[in-house]
Amino acid sequence: MKLDNETNDMLTNLSLRGMKDNLNKVINLAEKKNLSYLNFLNQLLKSEIDDRIRRRLQRNFSAAHFPSEKRIENFTVNLVKGISKLDISNLNDLSWIDRNENILFLGPPGVGKTHLAISLGYLAVENGYTVCFERVTNLMKLLRTSLTQRSSEFRIKKLTNVNLLIIDEIGYTQIDKREANLFFNLVSEVYEKSSIVLTSNKSFEDWAEMLGDPIMTTALLDRLLHHSKVFNLEGNSFRLQKS
């Protein structure tokens, strides 16, 4: 059955794209199963709801800026010390996001810190949370340019208003004092308002040297570690084992 122009225009004007795209299918289903008017309406409304959920997920995944897709079931927990299957199960519960708690993964390169962080981000988006992922090198660039570039300013505002902010690879590049202060302000902005998942190859004892300001570093860690769970991961690099 082809939509007439009047019906098509009304559905378009009301932004009922799900209904518009599925109306023929629902009509055919109603005729085949002899659905009541109420059941027909319910099927039509469900098609609209399903379409809006799908489009919202697409928007949220796009806004998250994940560099790749990672799944927690592909993480080989038996090869890494510092995290257990029970820990993974508790993290997958995602209730820590509702409590605005932070998750910190520390350890050498290749033990799966980024894999875990992205996996939790994917799971969070699929469960209706808003997420943003940034590697610290790009985050510092965004912070530096946020006062002069509208795109950077928009992204920083987005970072401070999501349910979960993932900051990856702290410690691989030096951070100057100005960047460190901007980073401190960002963490302070989301403190107890959102959750942070952070990965770093540096122990906390090395952060003061990395950030160049012991006092500011203490204040930063105070906010990150309050309401947090820290996982110190140990093991051989997955990448080196594969190569």
ZIGIFEN-V585606 format. One record per residue. SS is DSSP state (h for helix, s for strand, l for the rest). Layout:
SS  SS
//
This chain:
l  l  l  l  h  h  h  h  h  h  h  h  h  l  l  l  h  h  h  h  h  h  h  h  h  h  h  h  h  h  h  h  h  l  l  l  h  h  h  h  h  h  h  h  h  h  h  h  h  h  h  h  h  h  h  h  h  h  h  h  h  h  h  h  l  l  l  l  l  l  l  h  h  h  l  l  h  h  h  l  s  l  l  l  h  h  h  h  h  h  h  h  l  l  h  h  h  h  l  l  l  s  s  s  s  s  s  l  l  l  l  l  h  h  h  h  h  h  h  h  h  h  h  h  h  h  l  l  l  l  s  s  s  s  s  h  h  h  h  h  h  h  h  h  h  l  l  l  l  h  h  h  h  h  h  h  h  h  h  l  l  l  l  s  s  s  s  s  s  s  l  l  l  l  l  l  h  h  h  h  h  h  h  h  h  h  h  h  h  h  l  l  l  l  s  s  s  s  s  s  l  l  l  h  h  h  h  h  h  h  h  l  l  h  h  h  h  h  h  h  h  h  h  h  h  l  l  s  s  s  s  s  s  s  l  l  l  h  h  h  h  h  l
//
